[in-house]
Amino acid sequence: MTAVAASPMTVRERVAAYVALTKPRIIELLLITTVPAMVVAERQWPGVGLVAATVVGGALAAGAANAFNSAVEHDIDAIMERTSSRPMADGRLTRTQAVRFAAILAVVSVVGMAVLVNALAAGLTAFAIFFYVVVYTLGLKRRTTQNIVIGGAAGCMPVLIGWAAVTGDLGLAALLLFAIVFVWTPPHFWALALRYEEDYRRAGVPMLPVVVGSRETARQILLYGVLLVSVTLMFGAVAQMGLIYLVAALLLGWWFLAAAWSLFRAPDVDRAMLVFKRSIHYLALLFVAIAVDALVLV
């Protein structure tokens, strides 16, 4: 019986495949931190033009990094339930197409940052792409349980890029803002890894739950949660944030730690997903509080 060839993709389907390659939901989460970082650095609204250039450049850079990541990990994406519908895993795009697309996005993002923002923001953007692709994806992802701890630094770069876009330099407050996202990343990702532990085991990726089990992973999530709240309070003091931020940091910290404590007491998938979902809302609301507090104190 003769096999029927697959129908070629329409233009709309091809565009959708390339957009999916950039992992838009991850980009949204990264950009949540960019604008508040710009607002608190400026202590007022930095201006539509600068914000737009920084956000678009950051989105293109994140898309490039994610596309490169997909090109490298297409083999394990096809194995894992969570990633099996990605455009390379299901055959909609080839590795060559993904790499070319990623390279174009990377060049446009860095050049755009250099022309429309400033040299430091452009340099940090280039470094973020390099770190995510080379250090995390190629160097750490398949080799160590600390992959997301070290590699997570790439996802913290938007706050530094946003800060540098406004000020042209980096100070202690900017580094503590970076530290907030850095400490937030492991418990956020490990909670999801608990849900997809078998996926990672099947793909041979040494995510923390695969290596140490759910109980120790839950303990690490709780410890990082405590550290996270501590760093948010340090940032508040150094950046001279006001009451709005302080109250938000304490209430949101308690809210997140309550979920982490529940997971530690009785590790299971439902509690892990609660921590994961709550971590997303936590970060978004914390950075909204940062922006509001900075604007109110003007």
C-alpha positions as CSV (number, residue, x, y, z in Angstrom):
1,M,0.0,0.0,0.0
2,T,1.5,3.4,-1.0
3,A,2.0,5.9,1.8
4,V,0.2,9.2,1.4
5,A,2.6,12.1,1.6
6,A,1.9,14.7,4.3
7,S,0.3,17.9,3.0
8,P,2.6,20.9,2.9
9,M,2.0,23.5,5.6
10,T,0.1,26.6,4.8
11,V,1.7,30.0,5.4
12,R,-0.3,30.4,8.6
13,E,0.8,27.0,9.8
14,R,4.4,27.7,9.1
15,V,4.3,31.0,10.9
16,A,2.6,29.3,13.8
17,A,5.4,26.7,13.9
18,Y,8.1,29.4,14.0
19,V,6.3,31.3,16.7
20,A,5.9,28.1,18.7
21,L,9.7,27.5,18.3
22,T,10.3,30.6,20.4
23,K,8.2,29.3,23.3
24,P,6.0,32.4,23.8
25,R,4.8,31.5,27.2
26,I,8.3,31.5,28.6
27,I,9.0,34.8,26.9
28,E,6.0,36.3,28.6
29,L,7.3,35.3,32.0
30,L,10.7,36.7,31.3
31,L,9.3,40.1,30.2
32,I,7.2,40.4,33.3
33,T,10.4,41.3,35.1
34,T,11.8,43.7,32.5
35,V,9.5,46.7,32.7
36,P,9.3,46.9,36.5
37,A,13.1,46.8,36.6
38,M,13.1,49.8,34.3
39,V,10.6,51.6,36.4
40,V,12.4,51.2,39.7
41,A,15.7,52.1,38.1
42,E,14.3,55.3,36.7
43,R,11.9,55.9,39.7
44,Q,9.4,57.0,37.1
45,W,8.0,55.8,33.7
46,P,11.1,55.5,31.4
47,G,9.2,56.5,28.3
48,V,7.2,54.5,25.7
49,G,10.0,54.4,23.1
50,L,12.7,53.0,25.4
51,V,10.4,50.5,27.0
52,A,9.2,49.3,23.6
53,A,12.7,48.9,22.2
54,T,13.9,47.1,25.3
55,V,10.9,44.8,25.5
56,V,10.9,43.9,21.8
57,G,14.6,43.4,21.8
58,G,14.3,41.2,24.9
59,A,11.5,39.2,23.4
60,L,13.5,38.6,20.2
61,A,16.6,37.5,22.2
62,A,14.5,35.1,24.4
63,G,12.9,33.7,21.3
64,A,16.4,33.2,19.7
65,A,17.7,31.4,22.8
66,N,14.6,29.2,23.0
67,A,14.8,28.3,19.3
68,F,18.5,27.4,19.7
69,N,17.5,25.3,22.7
70,S,14.9,23.5,20.7
71,A,17.4,22.8,17.9
72,V,19.8,21.2,20.4
73,E,17.1,19.3,22.4
74,H,14.9,18.1,19.5
75,D,15.8,14.5,20.4
76,I,14.6,14.6,24.0
77,D,11.7,16.9,23.1
78,A,10.4,14.0,21.0
79,I,10.6,11.6,23.9
80,M,9.0,13.8,26.6
81,E,5.2,14.1,26.9
82,R,5.4,17.8,27.8
83,T,7.4,18.7,24.7
84,S,6.4,16.2,22.1
85,S,4.2,18.7,20.3
86,R,7.0,21.3,19.7
87,P,7.6,22.0,16.0
88,M,10.9,20.1,15.7
89,A,9.7,17.2,17.8
90,D,6.7,16.6,15.6
91,G,8.5,17.3,12.4
92,R,7.0,20.6,11.3
93,L,10.4,22.3,11.2
94,T,13.9,20.9,10.6
95,R,17.0,21.6,12.7
96,T,18.5,23.7,10.0
97,Q,15.4,25.9,9.8
98,A,15.4,26.3,13.5
99,V,19.1,27.3,13.7
100,R,18.7,29.8,10.9
101,F,15.7,31.4,12.4
102,A,17.3,31.6,15.9
103,A,20.4,33.2,14.4
104,I,18.4,35.9,12.6
105,L,16.5,36.7,15.9
106,A,19.7,36.8,17.8
107,V,21.4,39.2,15.5
108,V,18.4,41.5,15.2
109,S,17.9,41.6,18.9
110,V,21.5,42.4,19.8
111,V,21.9,45.0,17.0
112,G,18.5,46.5,17.8
113,M,19.6,46.9,21.5
114,A,22.8,48.5,20.5
115,V,21.2,51.0,18.1
116,L,18.0,51.8,20.0
117,V,19.0,51.3,23.7
118,N,22.7,51.2,24.6
119,A,25.8,49.2,24.4
120,L,25.6,47.7,27.9
121,A,22.0,46.4,27.3
122,A,23.2,45.0,23.9
123,G,26.1,43.2,25.6
124,L,24.0,41.8,28.3
125,T,21.5,40.6,25.7
126,A,24.2,38.8,23.8
127,F,25.5,37.2,27.0
128,A,22.1,36.0,28.0
129,I,21.7,34.2,24.6
130,F,25.2,32.7,24.9
131,F,24.7,31.6,28.5
132,Y,21.3,29.9,27.9
133,V,22.4,28.1,24.8
134,V,26.1,27.2,25.5
135,V,26.3,27.0,29.3
136,Y,22.9,25.7,30.2
137,T,21.6,23.8,27.1
138,L,24.9,22.3,25.8
139,G,27.0,22.3,29.1
140,L,24.7,21.6,32.0
141,K,21.2,20.4,31.1
142,R,22.2,16.7,30.6
143,R,25.1,16.5,33.0
144,T,24.1,17.8,36.5
145,T,21.2,18.3,38.9
146,Q,22.4,21.9,39.3
147,N,21.6,22.6,35.6
148,I,18.6,24.8,36.4
149,V,20.4,26.5,39.4
150,I,23.3,27.7,37.4
151,G,21.6,27.8,34.0
152,G,18.7,29.8,35.5
153,A,21.0,32.8,35.5
154,A,20.0,33.3,31.8
155,G,16.4,33.8,32.8
156,C,17.4,36.5,35.3
157,M,19.1,38.7,32.7
158,P,16.0,40.7,31.6
159,V,16.1,42.6,34.9
160,L,19.7,43.6,34.3
161,I,19.0,44.4,30.7
162,G,16.0,46.6,31.8
163,W,18.0,48.3,34.5
164,A,21.0,48.9,32.1
165,A,18.6,50.3,29.4
166,V,17.6,53.1,31.8
167,T,20.8,53.8,33.7
168,G,23.6,52.6,31.4
169,D,25.2,50.8,34.4
170,L,24.5,48.2,37.1
171,G,24.5,48.7,40.9
172,L,23.8,46.6,44.0
173,A,20.1,47.1,43.8
174,A,20.1,45.7,40.2
175,L,22.2,42.7,41.3
176,L,19.7,42.0,44.1
177,L,16.8,42.2,41.7
178,F,18.7,39.7,39.6
179,A,19.1,37.6,42.7
180,I,15.4,37.5,43.3
181,V,14.8,35.9,40.0
182,F,17.8,33.7,40.3
183,V,16.7,32.2,43.7
184,W,13.0,32.0,42.4
185,T,13.9,29.9,39.4
186,P,14.9,26.5,41.0
187,P,11.8,26.0,43.1
188,H,9.6,27.2,40.2
189,F,11.2,24.7,37.8
190,W,11.7,21.8,40.3
191,A,8.0,21.9,41.1
192,L,7.2,21.4,37.4
193,A,9.9,18.7,37.2
194,L,8.1,16.8,40.0
195,R,5.1,16.6,37.7
196,Y,7.2,15.4,34.7
197,E,9.7,13.3,36.6
198,E,9.1,10.2,34.5
199,D,9.6,12.3,31.3
200,Y,13.0,13.5,32.5
201,R,13.9,10.0,33.6
202,R,13.0,8.5,30.2
203,A,14.9,11.2,28.4
204,G,18.0,10.8,30.6
205,V,18.0,14.3,31.9
206,P,19.2,14.5,35.6
207,M,16.6,16.9,36.9
208,L,16.6,17.0,40.7
209,P,13.6,14.8,41.3
210,V,15.0,12.1,39.1
211,V,18.3,11.9,41.1
212,V,17.3,12.6,44.7
213,G,13.6,11.8,44.7
214,S,10.5,13.9,45.5
215,R,11.0,14.3,49.3
216,E,14.5,15.9,48.9
217,T,13.3,18.0,46.0
218,A,10.4,19.3,48.1
219,R,12.9,20.1,50.9
220,Q,15.1,22.0,48.4
221,I,12.0,23.9,47.2
222,L,11.2,25.0,50.7
223,L,14.7,26.1,51.5
224,Y,15.0,28.1,48.3
225,G,11.6,29.6,49.1
226,V,12.9,30.9,52.5
227,L,16.0,32.2,50.8
228,L,13.8,33.9,48.2
229,V,11.8,35.8,50.8
230,S,15.0,36.9,52.5
231,V,16.4,38.3,49.2
232,T,13.2,40.2,48.5
233,L,13.5,41.9,51.8
234,M,17.2,42.7,51.2
235,F,16.3,44.3,47.9
236,G,13.6,46.4,49.6
237,A,16.2,47.8,52.0
238,V,18.9,48.4,49.5
239,A,16.6,49.9,46.8
240,Q,14.8,52.0,49.5
241,M,11.4,50.6,48.5
242,G,8.3,51.8,50.4
243,L,5.5,50.2,52.3
244,I,3.6,48.9,49.3
245,Y,6.6,46.7,48.3
246,L,7.3,45.6,51.9
247,V,3.7,44.5,52.5
248,A,3.6,42.7,49.1
249,A,6.9,41.0,49.6
250,L,5.8,39.7,53.0
251,L,2.3,38.6,52.0
252,L,3.4,37.0,48.8
253,G,6.3,35.3,50.5
254,W,4.0,33.8,53.1
255,W,1.6,32.7,50.3
256,F,4.3,31.0,48.4
257,L,5.9,29.4,51.4
258,A,2.6,28.0,52.5
259,A,2.4,26.0,49.3
260,A,6.1,24.9,49.6
261,W,5.5,23.8,53.2
262,S,2.5,21.8,52.1
263,L,4.5,20.1,49.4
264,F,7.3,19.3,51.9
265,R,4.9,17.7,54.4
266,A,3.3,15.5,51.7
267,P,5.0,15.5,48.3
268,D,2.6,14.7,45.5
269,V,1.9,15.9,42.0
270,D,-1.1,18.1,42.9
271,R,0.9,20.0,45.6
272,A,3.9,20.3,43.2
273,M,1.7,21.9,40.5
274,L,0.2,24.2,43.1
275,V,3.7,25.4,44.0
276,F,4.5,25.8,40.2
277,K,1.4,27.8,39.5
278,R,1.7,29.9,42.6
279,S,5.4,30.7,41.8
280,I,4.3,32.3,38.5
281,H,1.7,34.4,40.2
282,Y,4.2,35.2,42.9
283,L,6.8,36.6,40.6
284,A,4.3,38.6,38.5
285,L,2.6,40.2,41.5
286,L,6.0,40.9,43.2
287,F,7.2,42.8,40.2
288,V,4.0,44.6,39.8
289,A,4.4,45.7,43.4
290,I,7.9,46.9,42.6
291,A,6.7,49.1,39.8
292,V,3.7,50.5,41.7
293,D,5.8,51.2,44.7
294,A,8.5,53.0,42.6
295,L,5.9,55.1,40.9
296,V,4.0,56.0,44.1
297,L,7.2,57.2,45.8
298,V,8.0,59.6,43.0
